[in-house]
């Protein structure tokens, strides 16, 4: 008898985060910035899902809306069996210990007036009634786990390097033994030499503690190192969701293909034969996205249907999901790029 597949720890369904636009003296509502506009995915226990895309695509907003740091406009976010989006304030407070976040800027996310021990121990103060000695012991355990010397416990954030400050943020996130952590570009503000150390630390902690990550980043090389699956976002929606190796070997969505063509290739032989795709035009405003596919204004393979109908995110190969009419079952079978009748010149290859 075959074992049943594991149930996802995290399930996001049609998540939307729209920010209202108000103008005039009377603050009249004139529209919405659709930062996240119908995102769906799931994450298995112990898995790392990489969420990538260019700046402004909404990937950080997804992470914040999932944890209710922003109140979602619509959608469901089920984490460990509970729909976080619909929890009452009291129930959400009880849920907080199981889901935490590591922020992008370690300097801005740490209180400059608190010592390291107070910063790491703050979640324990908020969610436990432990005696002071037990809290201090836990703080020391967390410092050991992230590679910080216990002698630093009474120092302040400005006395640490960027990598050390990010380790403090990671220790704080681990304080209450969470099951799920949103890593919101945790290496973007760090030197290249420190980035690998922090990513290796996250991987070691995941293996030891059984953590599940949503790893948000624009560094595609680092995502390839840490992620099991990768979701590619464009203008508030997911364009492609695939296993890591399959995506990097053969991206399906035209935007994913262009994005990955920009990744540095260390092998000079492969670099010489790589096809570089340069997209022309600007990203549309999330306050006024295209009527059809969000990528239709820049796609080198656009055709008529793309401009009038949004493609659903559908499974086109086992485990691979793409939001593109090139792979629409109802269009002309599963059309390939060579079968599309109307090409344009908005993408350039070299």
N, C-alpha and C positions, 0 to 999 in steps of 0.2 A: 504494500500500500504506500503510495507516494505521500510524503509529508506536505501539509498545507503550506502555501507560501506565507511568509511573515506579514502581519498586518502593518501598514504604515504607522509610524509614530506621529507624523505630521501630514495633514491633508488640507490643502488650500483649494477652495472651489470658487471660481468667479470673483476673486477679490478685486474690489474697486476702491480707489482713494482719490476723490475729486476735491480740489480746493476751490471754494467759491471766489469769484471775482466781484468786488463791489466798487462802484464808481460814484462820483458826485458827492455833494454835501450830505445827501440823505442816504448814502451808502447803498444805492440801488444794486440789486443782484443782476449782473449782466451776462453771466456765463460761469464756466468752471474750467479750471486747469485739470485735465484728466491725467494725473501723474501715473496712476495705475488703473488700467481699464479692462478688467476681466482676466486676471491671472489665475491659473490652476496648475497645481503640481502636488506631488506627495514625496515624502522622505521616509525611508525605512529606518528602523532602529540601527544605530551604529554606522549609518551612512553619512557621507558628505555630499551635499548637492551644491555645485558651484553655480552662482548666478552672475552672469557677465553681460556686458554691453557698454556702449560709450556713455560718457558723462551726460546726465540728464534723462536717461532712459527710464528711471523710476525704480532701479534695483534697491537702493537704500530705503526708499519709501515702502517697498514691499516688506522688508525686514521690520521696520518700525510699526507698520500697520498690523503685522502678524502678532506682535507682542503688545498691541494696544497702547504703544507710545503715541500713535495717532489713532483716532477713532475711525475705523473703516467706514466708507460710504455704503458699501454693500459687500456681500459674500460671506463665506464660512471659513473659519480657520480652526480646525480640530487638531489639538495637541494632546496626545496621550488620552484620547477619548472625550475630551471636553471642548466644546465650541467656545473658544476664547472670545470670539467676536460678540457673543450674546451673554457673557457672564455678568452678573451684578458686580458692583464695586467691591463688595465684601468677598464674594467668591473669587474675583480676579486677584485680590490680595493674597488669598490662600493658595492660588495657582502660581503666583510669581516665583516661588523658590524652584519650580521645576523647569522654568524657561528664563534664560538670561541673555545678556547681550555684551559683546565686546565692541567698543566704539572705534571709529576710524582715527580720531586724533587723541592720543593718550594724554597729551598735556591738557586739552580742554575738558576731558572727561573725568579728571581727578581734581578734587577740592584742594587748592593750594594752601589752605589753612589747616589741613589735617595731616597728621603723620601717616606713614605707610601702614602702621598697625591699626590706626583708626579707620583708614579707608577700606582696608580688607575686612575689618571686623564690623563695618557698618551694616551689612545685610544681616549679620547675626544679632545685632542690637534691635533691628526692625522686626525680625521674624522668629526669634527664639527668646527664651527666658533663662538662658544659661548663666551660671555664675561667671564672674570676671576671669577667674583662673582658667576655666574651661574654654572660654572664648579666646584667650591669649594662646592657649595650647593649639587651638584650631588655626589661628592666624599663623603660628610658626609652622604648622603642617603644610599650609597652603604656600607659604614662602619657600619651603623646601621643594614642594611639588613643581614650582615654576622657576626654580634656580636662583632665588634671591637669598642673600646672606642674612641670617637672623640679626646680625649686628646693625642692619639698616632699619630696624623696626621703628625707630624714633626719628627718622629723617623725613624731610618734606619732598613733595614731587619735584621741585626745581633742582634738587640735589642729585637727580638721576638722569641718565641718558634716555633717549627716545625708546630704545629697546627695553630698558629696565622699566620705564613707565608703562609700556604695553604689557609687560609681565605682571605688573601690579594690577592692571585692569583685568587680565585673565584670572589672576588669583581671586579678585573680588567676585568675578562671575562664577567661580567654582565654589564659593563659600557655602552655599546651601545645597550642594550636591544636585545640580540640575541634570535633567535628561537631554534637554535641547538647548543649544546655544546658537544665536545669530551672530556671526562674525562679520561686522560691517566694515569692509575694507581695512582689516586690522594691520596690514603691512604697508598701506599707501603712504604713510607719513614717515617711514623708516628708511634708513640707508639700505642699499642693495645687500651689503654684507650681513646686515642684521635681519633682513626679511626671511632668509632661509632658516635662521635660528628660531624665529617665532613660529614659522610654519612647522618645523620639525617638532617644536614643543607642543603645538596643537595636536599633531598626529600622535605623539607619545601619550598625551593625556587622553585622547580618544580611545586608544588601545587599552590603557590601564583602567579607565573609568566607564567605558562603554558609552561615550557621548555621541550625540547626533548633531551635525553641523549644517547650517545654511551659510556657505562661505561666499560672501559678496565681494567681488573684485573686478577691476578692469585689467589686471595683470594676467593675461591668458597663459603665460608660461608657468606661473605659480599655481594657477587653477588646475592646469594639467598635472601638476605634481601631487596635489592634495585631494582633488575631487574624484568621486566614483561616477557621478553623472553630472552633466552640465546643461543648464538652461540659458539660452541666449535671448536677451530682451532687446526690444526696439520700440521706443515711443510708447511705453506703458503696457506692452503686450509681449508674450513669449512667442518668439519666431520659431525656435527649435529647441527640443528637449531630447537629449540622446546620451547613451553611455559615453564616457570620456574618450576612450580609444577610438570608437566609431566616429565620433564627431571630429576629432583631430585628424583622422585618416581620410575621411570623406564627408565633409559637411554637405547637407542637403539644401538648406534654405539659402537663397542668394545672399542674404545679409550675413549669415554665419560664414559663408564662403569668403566674402570680402573681408570680414573681421579677422578670420584666421589667416588670411593671406598676408596680414600685416605683422604677424608674429615673427620675431627674429629666428632664423634657422642657423644653428651653430655648425651644421655640416655644410662645408663650402660647395660640395657637389650638388646636394639637394637645393641649396640656396640659388645656385646658378640656373637650375631648371624650374624653379618655382614660378608660378604665374601670379603676378601681383595685380590685384584688382583695386582700382582707385575709383571711389564713388564721387560723382559730381553733385553739386547742389547742397543745400542745407537741410538739416533735420526740421520737419514741420513743427509748428508750435503745438504743444500738448493742449493748449486752449482751443485750437481749431485743427484737429487731426483730419487727415483725408477721409473722404466718405467710404472708400473701399479699403484695400490693404494699406496699413500704415506705411509700408515701405514702397508703395507704388510710385512715389514721386522721384525715387532715386534708383529703382531697380533696373538693372540692365536687361532683364528678361520679362518686363511688364507686357501684358496684353489686355484686351478690352475689359474682361471680367474683373481684373484686379482693381480697376478704378471705381467700380460701382458696388462691390460686394466684399465684405470682410471674410477672409478665409478662416474656418475653424481650425483649432489645434487638433489634428487627427493622427492616429498611428498609421504610418505608411510602411514601416518595417518593424519586426519584433523589437519592442522597447524603444523605438524611435518615433518621436512625435514632431510634426511640422505643420506650421500654419502658412500654407502656400497653395495657390490654385494650380501650380504646376503638378501637384500630387493629388489633386482632387479626384476622388473616385467617380464623381458624377459629371465631370467635365468632358473628358474624352478618354476614358480609362485613366490610367496613371500616366499622364503625359510627361515626357522628358523635355529637357531644355530645347532639344533640336526640333521638337514638334510644335513649339509655340509659334503662332503665325506672325506676331507683331513684335519685333525687337526695337529698342531705341538705343540712343548713344549716350545714356546717362552714366554708364559705367565704362571705364577704360581699362584695358589689360595691357600689361607690359612685362 
